[in-house]
Amino acid sequence: MKVELVTNLKRQATKILADLHSSKEPVLITEHGRPSAYLVDVQDYEFMQRRLELLEGLSRGERAVLEGRTYSQTEAREKMRKWLK
């Protein structure tokens, strides 16, 4: 992973962004020697967001199973029938 000082980002933003787009490698931005932010390609960020949404959905489903908030196939079919009218 590439690391850049926030000062370099201010001075060379166009070059750093061009490198980011060509390499697709995230850039860690540091301030005063400490990590401050990650700079990532837009497509990579959107992909990560979609992946997170899927994982959150799976987690909600697992929680529902553990809490007994599930339906049998017959019950689910009946509930879906109401929606599909």
VEXNUPA-882654 format. One record per atom (N, C-alpha, C, CB): atom name; x, y, z; residue number from 1. Coordinates in nm, 2 decimals. Glycine has a CB too. Layout:
BEGIN
{"CA" {X Y Z} NUM}
...
***
This chain:
BEGIN
{"N" {0.08 -0.12 0.00} 1}
{"CA" {0.00 0.00 0.00} 1}
{"C" {0.09 0.12 0.00} 1}
{"CB" {-0.10 0.00 0.12} 1}
{"N" {0.05 0.22 -0.08} 2}
{"CA" {0.12 0.34 -0.09} 2}
{"C" {0.09 0.43 0.03} 2}
{"CB" {0.10 0.41 -0.23} 2}
{"N" {0.19 0.51 0.08} 3}
{"CA" {0.16 0.60 0.19} 3}
{"C" {0.21 0.74 0.14} 3}
{"CB" {0.24 0.56 0.32} 3}
{"N" {0.12 0.84 0.17} 4}
{"CA" {0.16 0.97 0.13} 4}
{"C" {0.13 1.07 0.25} 4}
{"CB" {0.07 1.02 0.01} 4}
{"N" {0.21 1.17 0.26} 5}
{"CA" {0.19 1.27 0.36} 5}
{"C" {0.07 1.36 0.31} 5}
{"CB" {0.31 1.36 0.38} 5}
{"N" {0.00 1.42 0.40} 6}
{"CA" {-0.11 1.51 0.36} 6}
{"C" {-0.06 1.63 0.28} 6}
{"CB" {-0.19 1.55 0.48} 6}
{"N" {0.06 1.67 0.32} 7}
{"CA" {0.13 1.78 0.25} 7}
{"C" {0.15 1.74 0.10} 7}
{"CB" {0.26 1.82 0.31} 7}
{"N" {0.20 1.62 0.07} 8}
{"CA" {0.22 1.58 -0.06} 8}
{"C" {0.09 1.57 -0.14} 8}
{"CB" {0.29 1.44 -0.07} 8}
{"N" {-0.02 1.53 -0.07} 9}
{"CA" {-0.15 1.52 -0.13} 9}
{"C" {-0.19 1.66 -0.18} 9}
{"CB" {-0.26 1.46 -0.04} 9}
{"N" {-0.17 1.76 -0.09} 10}
{"CA" {-0.21 1.90 -0.13} 10}
{"C" {-0.13 1.95 -0.25} 10}
{"CB" {-0.18 1.99 -0.01} 10}
{"N" {0.00 1.91 -0.25} 11}
{"CA" {0.09 1.96 -0.36} 11}
{"C" {0.08 1.88 -0.49} 11}
{"CB" {0.23 1.96 -0.31} 11}
{"N" {0.05 1.75 -0.48} 12}
{"CA" {0.06 1.66 -0.59} 12}
{"C" {-0.07 1.58 -0.61} 12}
{"CB" {0.17 1.57 -0.58} 12}
{"N" {-0.19 1.64 -0.58} 13}
{"CA" {-0.31 1.57 -0.59} 13}
{"C" {-0.34 1.51 -0.72} 13}
{"CB" {-0.43 1.66 -0.56} 13}
{"N" {-0.31 1.58 -0.83} 14}
{"CA" {-0.34 1.52 -0.97} 14}
{"C" {-0.25 1.40 -0.99} 14}
{"CB" {-0.31 1.63 -1.07} 14}
{"N" {-0.12 1.41 -0.96} 15}
{"CA" {-0.04 1.29 -0.98} 15}
{"C" {-0.08 1.17 -0.89} 15}
{"CB" {0.11 1.33 -0.95} 15}
{"N" {-0.11 1.20 -0.77} 16}
{"CA" {-0.14 1.09 -0.67} 16}
{"C" {-0.27 1.03 -0.72} 16}
{"CB" {-0.16 1.15 -0.53} 16}
{"N" {-0.37 1.11 -0.77} 17}
{"CA" {-0.49 1.05 -0.82} 17}
{"C" {-0.47 0.97 -0.95} 17}
{"CB" {-0.60 1.16 -0.85} 17}
{"N" {-0.38 1.02 -1.03} 18}
{"CA" {-0.35 0.94 -1.16} 18}
{"C" {-0.29 0.81 -1.12} 18}
{"CB" {-0.26 1.03 -1.25} 18}
{"N" {-0.20 0.81 -1.03} 19}
{"CA" {-0.13 0.68 -0.99} 19}
{"C" {-0.24 0.59 -0.93} 19}
{"CB" {-0.02 0.71 -0.88} 19}
{"N" {-0.33 0.64 -0.85} 20}
{"CA" {-0.43 0.56 -0.78} 20}
{"C" {-0.52 0.50 -0.89} 20}
{"CB" {-0.52 0.65 -0.69} 20}
{"N" {-0.56 0.58 -0.99} 21}
{"CA" {-0.65 0.52 -1.10} 21}
{"C" {-0.58 0.41 -1.18} 21}
{"CB" {-0.70 0.63 -1.19} 21}
{"N" {-0.45 0.43 -1.20} 22}
{"CA" {-0.38 0.33 -1.28} 22}
{"C" {-0.34 0.21 -1.20} 22}
{"CB" {-0.25 0.39 -1.34} 22}
{"N" {-0.31 0.22 -1.08} 23}
{"CA" {-0.26 0.10 -1.00} 23}
{"C" {-0.38 0.04 -0.92} 23}
{"CB" {-0.15 0.14 -0.90} 23}
{"N" {-0.49 0.11 -0.89} 24}
{"CA" {-0.60 0.07 -0.81} 24}
{"C" {-0.56 0.03 -0.67} 24}
{"CB" {-0.66 -0.06 -0.88} 24}
{"N" {-0.44 0.08 -0.63} 25}
{"CA" {-0.39 0.05 -0.50} 25}
{"C" {-0.43 0.17 -0.40} 25}
{"CB" {-0.23 0.03 -0.50} 25}
{"N" {-0.49 0.13 -0.29} 26}
{"CA" {-0.53 0.24 -0.20} 26}
{"C" {-0.41 0.32 -0.15} 26}
{"CB" {-0.60 0.18 -0.07} 26}
{"N" {-0.43 0.44 -0.11} 27}
{"CA" {-0.32 0.53 -0.06} 27}
{"C" {-0.36 0.57 0.08} 27}
{"CB" {-0.31 0.66 -0.15} 27}
{"N" {-0.27 0.55 0.17} 28}
{"CA" {-0.29 0.59 0.31} 28}
{"C" {-0.23 0.73 0.33} 28}
{"CB" {-0.21 0.49 0.41} 28}
{"N" {-0.31 0.82 0.37} 29}
{"CA" {-0.27 0.96 0.39} 29}
{"C" {-0.24 0.97 0.54} 29}
{"CB" {-0.39 1.06 0.35} 29}
{"N" {-0.12 1.03 0.57} 30}
{"CA" {-0.08 1.05 0.70} 30}
{"C" {-0.07 1.20 0.74} 30}
{"CB" {0.05 0.98 0.73} 30}
{"N" {-0.10 1.23 0.86} 31}
{"CA" {-0.08 1.37 0.92} 31}
{"C" {0.01 1.35 1.04} 31}
{"CB" {-0.22 1.44 0.95} 31}
{"N" {0.11 1.43 1.05} 32}
{"CA" {0.20 1.43 1.16} 32}
{"C" {0.25 1.29 1.20} 32}
{"CB" {0.13 1.49 1.29} 32}
{"N" {0.27 1.21 1.09} 33}
{"CA" {0.32 1.07 1.11} 33}
{"C" {0.22 0.97 1.15} 33}
{"CB" {0.43 1.07 1.21} 33}
{"N" {0.09 1.01 1.16} 34}
{"CA" {-0.01 0.91 1.20} 34}
{"C" {-0.12 0.90 1.08} 34}
{"CB" {-0.08 0.97 1.33} 34}
{"N" {-0.17 0.77 1.07} 35}
{"CA" {-0.27 0.75 0.97} 35}
{"C" {-0.39 0.84 0.98} 35}
{"CB" {-0.32 0.60 0.97} 35}
{"N" {-0.44 0.90 0.87} 36}
{"CA" {-0.55 0.99 0.88} 36}
{"C" {-0.67 0.95 0.79} 36}
{"CB" {-0.50 1.13 0.84} 36}
{"N" {-0.64 0.90 0.67} 37}
{"CA" {-0.74 0.86 0.58} 37}
{"C" {-0.69 0.77 0.47} 37}
{"CB" {-0.81 0.99 0.51} 37}
{"N" {-0.78 0.70 0.41} 38}
{"CA" {-0.75 0.62 0.29} 38}
{"C" {-0.81 0.68 0.17} 38}
{"CB" {-0.79 0.47 0.31} 38}
{"N" {-0.73 0.68 0.06} 39}
{"CA" {-0.78 0.73 -0.07} 39}
{"C" {-0.79 0.60 -0.15} 39}
{"CB" {-0.68 0.83 -0.13} 39}
{"N" {-0.92 0.58 -0.20} 40}
{"CA" {-0.94 0.46 -0.28} 40}
{"C" {-1.02 0.50 -0.41} 40}
{"CB" {-1.03 0.36 -0.20} 40}
{"N" {-1.00 0.42 -0.51} 41}
{"CA" {-1.07 0.44 -0.64} 41}
{"C" {-1.22 0.43 -0.62} 41}
{"CB" {-1.02 0.33 -0.74} 41}
{"N" {-1.29 0.51 -0.69} 42}
{"CA" {-1.44 0.51 -0.68} 42}
{"C" {-1.50 0.37 -0.70} 42}
{"CB" {-1.50 0.61 -0.78} 42}
{"N" {-1.46 0.30 -0.80} 43}
{"CA" {-1.52 0.17 -0.83} 43}
{"C" {-1.49 0.07 -0.72} 43}
{"CB" {-1.46 0.11 -0.96} 43}
{"N" {-1.37 0.08 -0.66} 44}
{"CA" {-1.34 -0.01 -0.55} 44}
{"C" {-1.42 0.02 -0.43} 44}
{"CB" {-1.19 0.00 -0.52} 44}
{"N" {-1.44 0.15 -0.40} 45}
{"CA" {-1.52 0.20 -0.29} 45}
{"C" {-1.67 0.15 -0.31} 45}
{"CB" {-1.52 0.35 -0.27} 45}
{"N" {-1.72 0.16 -0.43} 46}
{"CA" {-1.86 0.12 -0.45} 46}
{"C" {-1.87 -0.03 -0.44} 46}
{"CB" {-1.91 0.17 -0.59} 46}
{"N" {-1.77 -0.11 -0.48} 47}
{"CA" {-1.77 -0.25 -0.47} 47}
{"C" {-1.77 -0.29 -0.32} 47}
{"CB" {-1.65 -0.31 -0.54} 47}
{"N" {-1.69 -0.22 -0.24} 48}
{"CA" {-1.68 -0.25 -0.10} 48}
{"C" {-1.82 -0.22 -0.03} 48}
{"CB" {-1.57 -0.17 -0.03} 48}
{"N" {-1.88 -0.11 -0.07} 49}
{"CA" {-2.01 -0.08 -0.01} 49}
{"C" {-2.12 -0.18 -0.04} 49}
{"CB" {-2.06 0.06 -0.06} 49}
{"N" {-2.12 -0.23 -0.17} 50}
{"CA" {-2.21 -0.34 -0.20} 50}
{"C" {-2.19 -0.47 -0.12} 50}
{"CB" {-2.21 -0.37 -0.36} 50}
{"N" {-2.06 -0.50 -0.11} 51}
{"CA" {-2.02 -0.62 -0.03} 51}
{"C" {-2.07 -0.60 0.11} 51}
{"CB" {-1.87 -0.64 -0.04} 51}
{"N" {-2.05 -0.48 0.17} 52}
{"CA" {-2.09 -0.46 0.31} 52}
{"C" {-2.25 -0.48 0.32} 52}
{"CB" {-2.05 -0.32 0.35} 52}
{"N" {-2.32 -0.42 0.22} 53}
{"CA" {-2.47 -0.44 0.23} 53}
{"C" {-2.51 -0.59 0.23} 53}
{"CB" {-2.53 -0.36 0.11} 53}
{"N" {-2.44 -0.67 0.14} 54}
{"CA" {-2.47 -0.81 0.14} 54}
{"C" {-2.44 -0.88 0.27} 54}
{"CB" {-2.39 -0.88 0.03} 54}
{"N" {-2.32 -0.84 0.33} 55}
{"CA" {-2.28 -0.90 0.46} 55}
{"C" {-2.38 -0.86 0.57} 55}
{"CB" {-2.14 -0.86 0.50} 55}
{"N" {-2.43 -0.74 0.57} 56}
{"CA" {-2.52 -0.69 0.67} 56}
{"C" {-2.66 -0.77 0.65} 56}
{"CB" {-2.55 -0.54 0.66} 56}
{"N" {-2.70 -0.79 0.53} 57}
{"CA" {-2.82 -0.87 0.50} 57}
{"C" {-2.81 -1.01 0.56} 57}
{"CB" {-2.85 -0.88 0.36} 57}
{"N" {-2.69 -1.08 0.53} 58}
{"CA" {-2.67 -1.21 0.58} 58}
{"C" {-2.67 -1.21 0.74} 58}
{"CB" {-2.53 -1.26 0.53} 58}
{"N" {-2.61 -1.11 0.80} 59}
{"CA" {-2.61 -1.10 0.94} 59}
{"C" {-2.75 -1.09 1.00} 59}
{"CB" {-2.52 -0.98 0.99} 59}
{"N" {-2.83 -1.01 0.93} 60}
{"CA" {-2.97 -0.99 0.98} 60}
{"C" {-3.05 -1.12 0.97} 60}
{"CB" {-3.05 -0.88 0.90} 60}
{"N" {-3.02 -1.20 0.86} 61}
{"CA" {-3.08 -1.33 0.84} 61}
{"C" {-3.04 -1.43 0.95} 61}
{"CB" {-3.05 -1.38 0.70} 61}
{"N" {-2.91 -1.43 0.98} 62}
{"CA" {-2.86 -1.52 1.08} 62}
{"C" {-2.92 -1.49 1.22} 62}
{"CB" {-2.71 -1.52 1.09} 62}
{"N" {-2.93 -1.36 1.24} 63}
{"CA" {-2.99 -1.31 1.37} 63}
{"C" {-3.14 -1.36 1.38} 63}
{"CB" {-2.98 -1.16 1.39} 63}
{"N" {-3.21 -1.34 1.27} 64}
{"CA" {-3.35 -1.38 1.27} 64}
{"C" {-3.37 -1.53 1.29} 64}
{"CB" {-3.42 -1.35 1.13} 64}
{"N" {-3.28 -1.61 1.23} 65}
{"CA" {-3.28 -1.76 1.26} 65}
{"C" {-3.25 -1.79 1.40} 65}
{"CB" {-3.18 -1.83 1.17} 65}
{"N" {-3.15 -1.73 1.46} 66}
{"CA" {-3.12 -1.75 1.60} 66}
{"C" {-3.23 -1.71 1.70} 66}
{"CB" {-2.99 -1.67 1.64} 66}
{"N" {-3.30 -1.60 1.66} 67}
{"CA" {-3.41 -1.55 1.74} 67}
{"C" {-3.55 -1.62 1.71} 67}
{"CB" {-3.43 -1.40 1.73} 67}
{"N" {-3.55 -1.71 1.62} 68}
{"CA" {-3.67 -1.78 1.58} 68}
{"C" {-3.77 -1.70 1.50} 68}
{"CB" {-3.73 -1.83 1.71} 68}
{"N" {-3.72 -1.60 1.44} 69}
{"CA" {-3.81 -1.52 1.36} 69}
{"C" {-3.80 -1.57 1.21} 69}
{"CB" {-3.77 -1.37 1.36} 69}
{"N" {-3.85 -1.69 1.19} 70}
{"CA" {-3.85 -1.75 1.05} 70}
{"C" {-3.99 -1.80 1.02} 70}
{"CB" {-3.75 -1.86 1.04} 70}
{"N" {-4.01 -1.83 0.90} 71}
{"CA" {-4.14 -1.89 0.85} 71}
{"C" {-4.12 -2.02 0.78} 71}
{"CB" {-4.21 -1.79 0.75} 71}
{"N" {-4.21 -2.10 0.79} 72}
{"CA" {-4.21 -2.23 0.71} 72}
{"C" {-4.23 -2.19 0.57} 72}
{"CB" {-4.31 -2.33 0.76} 72}
{"N" {-4.20 -2.29 0.48} 73}
{"CA" {-4.22 -2.26 0.33} 73}
{"C" {-4.37 -2.22 0.30} 73}
{"CB" {-4.18 -2.38 0.25} 73}
{"N" {-4.46 -2.29 0.37} 74}
{"CA" {-4.60 -2.27 0.35} 74}
{"C" {-4.64 -2.13 0.39} 74}
{"CB" {-4.69 -2.37 0.42} 74}
{"N" {-4.59 -2.09 0.51} 75}
{"CA" {-4.62 -1.96 0.57} 75}
{"C" {-4.56 -1.85 0.48} 75}
{"CB" {-4.57 -1.94 0.71} 75}
{"N" {-4.44 -1.87 0.43} 76}
{"CA" {-4.37 -1.77 0.34} 76}
{"C" {-4.45 -1.76 0.21} 76}
{"CB" {-4.23 -1.82 0.32} 76}
{"N" {-4.49 -1.87 0.16} 77}
{"CA" {-4.57 -1.87 0.03} 77}
{"C" {-4.70 -1.79 0.05} 77}
{"CB" {-4.60 -2.01 -0.01} 77}
{"N" {-4.77 -1.80 0.16} 78}
{"CA" {-4.89 -1.73 0.19} 78}
{"C" {-4.86 -1.58 0.20} 78}
{"CB" {-4.95 -1.78 0.32} 78}
{"N" {-4.75 -1.54 0.27} 79}
{"CA" {-4.72 -1.40 0.28} 79}
{"C" {-4.68 -1.34 0.15} 79}
{"CB" {-4.60 -1.39 0.38} 79}
{"N" {-4.61 -1.42 0.07} 80}
{"CA" {-4.57 -1.37 -0.06} 80}
{"C" {-4.69 -1.36 -0.16} 80}
{"CB" {-4.47 -1.46 -0.12} 80}
{"N" {-4.78 -1.44 -0.14} 81}
{"CA" {-4.90 -1.44 -0.23} 81}
{"C" {-4.97 -1.31 -0.21} 81}
{"CB" {-5.00 -1.56 -0.19} 81}
{"N" {-4.98 -1.26 -0.09} 82}
{"CA" {-5.04 -1.13 -0.06} 82}
{"C" {-4.97 -1.02 -0.13} 82}
{"CB" {-5.05 -1.10 0.09} 82}
{"N" {-4.84 -1.02 -0.14} 83}
{"CA" {-4.76 -0.92 -0.20} 83}
{"C" {-4.77 -0.93 -0.36} 83}
{"CB" {-4.62 -0.93 -0.16} 83}
{"N" {-4.79 -1.05 -0.41} 84}
{"CA" {-4.79 -1.06 -0.55} 84}
{"C" {-4.92 -1.05 -0.62} 84}
{"CB" {-4.73 -1.20 -0.59} 84}
{"N" {-5.02 -1.01 -0.55} 85}
{"CA" {-5.16 -0.99 -0.61} 85}
{"C" {-5.16 -0.86 -0.68} 85}
{"CB" {-5.26 -0.98 -0.50} 85}
***
